[in-house]
Amino acid sequence: MKALIFDVDGTLADTEDAHREAFNDAFAAAGYDWHWDRALYKKLLAVTGGQQRIRFFLESHDPAFLQRDDIDDIVPALHKAKTASFVGRLQQGQVPLRPGIEDLITAARAQNLTIAIATTTTPINVTTLLTANLGEASIDWFACIGDGGKVPNLKPEPDVYNWVVDQLGLDPSDTLALEDSRNGLVSCERAAVPCLIVTNDYTEGQDFSGALDILDTYEGLTIEALSAIHGRFKGGI
């Protein structure tokens, strides 16, 4: 195991409620009476990408709205407003890292283990989450940060993992991805990247067949334990 690759939403931090509330902020500010509760948002998480998630919601809840001539302006504007609300929550310290994540990052750095990020969220979400919780210098701790702005296709497609592995100059089998969702796992599978799943409230119960292991917390997890989990990988999923 030569590198750890971290997902962001649901992995570095339990961000999903903050995302959900930020979507609701954007809808309310625009005058739409849409409201995403936790049960609905759990279903909407089947789709990655904020703009794609809005469209997915409208397909089943207000398909006529999708036929508006200005829909291609409305959706990006809503997502821009949602991102601003979410970033504000990050800056106010409302979204801490998951327990055990900072310890893992610290241990990896102490052992000179390469760390990277592979996410489909927007770049500002990643940088603000890191700086709010770990300080501005933390951006440079990661050998590369693959995000939704760097690849054409989001998870569950393999693009972001292919990009990160290429940037690292490693064989996929030399890395271990830390993910929380089925979409993340499938993205890893398609990129031949070994994957450990650590669930959260929004993803528990999903189909994680093919994961090297399935845990529910990072607390107490060590680099040695991750190395042992990585050792179960047989060269392809």
Secondary structure, DSSP 8 states (H G I E B T S, - for coil): --EEEE--BTTTB--HHHHHHHHHHHHHHHT------HHHHHHHTTS-SHHHHHHHHHHHH-GGGGG-TTHHHHHHHHHHHHHHHHHHHHHTT-S-B-TTHHHHHHHHHHTT-EEEEE-SS-HHHHHHHHHHHH-GGGGGGSS-EE-TTT-SS-TTSSHHHHHHHHHHT--GGGEEEEE-SHHHHHHHHHHT--EEEE--TTTTTS--TT-SEEES--TT--HHHHHHHHTT--S--
